Amino acid sequence: MKEEMFISEKKIEKLSKRVAKTFSLSEEEALGVIYEEWDIVETLFHEHGKVKAVHQYFIEEINYTYRIA
């Protein structure tokens, strides 16, 4: 059974700032991307816990999924 994990708003806010900077988006647009790909974000936080690591792997996953870079 999968364990439920709480991800704080503070962590989501930090992640959205990093994603916004990486992709030159507004923070609102970055939040949209994060919530659109919530399963990935949740898994990454469960595996890594730190915003910096989650950001790194999230960007790689987004680039691979959408073939951005």
Secondary structure by P-SEA (a helix, b strand, c coil): cbbbbbbcaaaaaaaaaaaaaaacccaaaaaaaaaaaaaaaaaaaaacccaaaaaaaaaaaaaaacccc
